[in-house]
Amino acid sequence: MAALIMKGPEVSAGMKDSLITEAAKLKPVLAIIRVGARPDDLSYERGIIKRFDSLGIKVKVHELPENISQQEFNSEFAKINSDSTNNGVLLFRPLPESLSDNFAVNTIDPKKDIDCMSPVNLAGVFAGDKESFAPCTPLAVMEMLKFYGIDLAGKNIAIVGRSLILGRPLAMLMLAENATVTICHTKTRNLQEVCKRADIIIAAAGKAKMITPVYVNENSIIVDVGINLDENNKLCGDVDFERVSPVVKAISPVPGGVGAVTTSILAKNLIKAAKR
Amino acid sequence: MAALIMKGPEVSAGMKDSLITEAAKLKPVLAIIRVGARPDDLSYERGIIKRFDSLGIKVKVHELPENISQQEFNSEFAKINSDSTNNGVLLFRPLPESLSDNFAVNTIDPKKDIDCMSPVNLAGVFAGDKESFAPCTPLAVMEMLKFYGIDLAGKNIAIVGRSLILGRPLAMLMLAENATVTICHTKTRNLQEVCKRADIIIAAAGKAKMITPVYVNENSIIVDVGINLDENNKLCGDVDFERVSPVVKAISPVPGGVGAVTTSILAKNLIKAAKR
């Protein structure tokens, strides 16, 4: 049987109606703070504006000069952070090398910190507190699994990758749904075996096409969070989709997978912030 | 071959000389804040005072009346916290039901928070930041494994229990040592199997003698963090020590295991705080 292809745009589409309804009611505002004009920041910003526009949500972009002083940056950040008309504040990181994000990380209002930059939210995610804001990508993984009706209770999950923006917070979110979670990484000895016996594999190692058919079984459910360039400079995930997709139960592609859900999650978090 | 019995007092004894040397140099001071006089608080306090006394470390106990108002408690806490002669502050929790620990948790100086009450330290542990203070019990487990020369890199660890004072922080500490960690709990479906194939089992479920010989193999290394009363009202761990110890490679008993290391860890954290 052909695998279920878990498509990000389908997940996003499924979230749309309720986000539009909530947005119309709450009129939330997102403040983006961007220093300089890095192409990847601009591309992310365009994606957010396009999605938020389709949901009727206002985005205010604060572009700060690349050569801004630390003091000026901190003061601008403080101003935007304390502006009561902003429900959420999103700082694009990393900042230019001349700047530290220390002040921003430690002073952002945890209630406006919709992508989990503050240690207060990080600690909340660690503690399993559902009021805290988790980072958007692990939330996107959870939303995708929920959309496709994949229950996590009692399931064995192999998370390949232990980063603080994906592997670790996702492990905490999945624990809260009563999954049994194994966190794997480059030093894991028997990774093939660990993945092969898992019910669900989360590929977040940042290594192009590393998950091949020997890592899976016919009932594997795979969510690919990798964003890499392959040998032809084409976007690809951590899973060798072409070879793996025919032999598993469900799989998300790259592009068109989790990445297509994150801006909807950002909107969902903003609405959660506005409800407070 | 008889199993290696990993004894807490041996681990503590192994830490003693360097703690005494450091304490003599730094003269650190621990402030304990106790509200009321609960027997378990008093027993923990006696244990700390005895250990710290043997290391030459000064302990100041602040006993507050059980019927103290929230405002008075907060103000007392703030005073002790900001007293620059205190290197570490330890608040016994839970507080009496009439009091919230919210203010204390959020205002404790993270640099004095030697048992990881502050979200700043919790976030630091989650992030794998070694400068942060982790809670004492998971650190005691790490110290015990180190003392007995058990390397964690690439090992498969089953942690049974997902609490915020043990299972979760221990998982982060072990990840930082390149172990592959599976976090298990009451909803884990195939717990026996997960434990049986692990190199190291951490029993922290809070269920008397639940780990029986079917959960282990002859190479299992088991650290028992449980503290329970058995059917005869005798202290016991989460492992059926009598039946399991003859069939594994190494095991820690209860009592006389991890619990006998935690006050030494508290002293180690206090010295770390005093060094700053």
Chai-1 contact restraints between the chains, C-beta under 6 A:
chainA,res_idxA,chainB,res_idxB,connection_type,confidence,min_distance_angstrom,max_distance_angstrom,comment,restraint_id
A,P119,B,P119,contact,1.0,0.0,6.0,A-B,restraint_1
A,P119,B,V120,contact,1.0,0.0,6.0,A-B,restraint_2
A,P119,B,A123,contact,1.0,0.0,6.0,A-B,restraint_3
A,V120,B,P119,contact,1.0,0.0,6.0,A-B,restraint_4
A,L122,B,A123,contact,1.0,0.0,6.0,A-B,restraint_5
A,L122,B,F126,contact,1.0,0.0,6.0,A-B,restraint_6
A,A123,B,P119,contact,1.0,0.0,6.0,A-B,restraint_7
A,A123,B,L122,contact,1.0,0.0,6.0,A-B,restraint_8
A,A123,B,A123,contact,1.0,0.0,6.0,A-B,restraint_9
A,F126,B,L122,contact,1.0,0.0,6.0,A-B,restraint_10
A,F126,B,F126,contact,1.0,0.0,6.0,A-B,restraint_11
A,A127,B,L164,contact,1.0,0.0,6.0,A-B,restraint_12
A,A153,B,K187,contact,1.0,0.0,6.0,A-B,restraint_13
A,G154,B,K187,contact,1.0,0.0,6.0,A-B,restraint_14
A,G154,B,R189,contact,1.0,0.0,6.0,A-B,restraint_15
A,R162,B,L175,contact,1.0,0.0,6.0,A-B,restraint_16
A,L164,B,A127,contact,1.0,0.0,6.0,A-B,restraint_17
A,L175,B,R162,contact,1.0,0.0,6.0,A-B,restraint_18
A,N178,B,K187,contact,1.0,0.0,6.0,A-B,restraint_19
A,T180,B,C184,contact,1.0,0.0,6.0,A-B,restraint_20
A,T180,B,T188,contact,1.0,0.0,6.0,A-B,restraint_21
A,V181,B,I183,contact,1.0,0.0,6.0,A-B,restraint_22
A,T182,B,T182,contact,1.0,0.0,6.0,A-B,restraint_23
A,I183,B,V181,contact,1.0,0.0,6.0,A-B,restraint_24
A,C184,B,T180,contact,1.0,0.0,6.0,A-B,restraint_25
A,K187,B,A153,contact,1.0,0.0,6.0,A-B,restraint_26
A,K187,B,G154,contact,1.0,0.0,6.0,A-B,restraint_27
A,K187,B,N178,contact,1.0,0.0,6.0,A-B,restraint_28
A,T188,B,T180,contact,1.0,0.0,6.0,A-B,restraint_29
A,R189,B,G154,contact,1.0,0.0,6.0,A-B,restraint_30
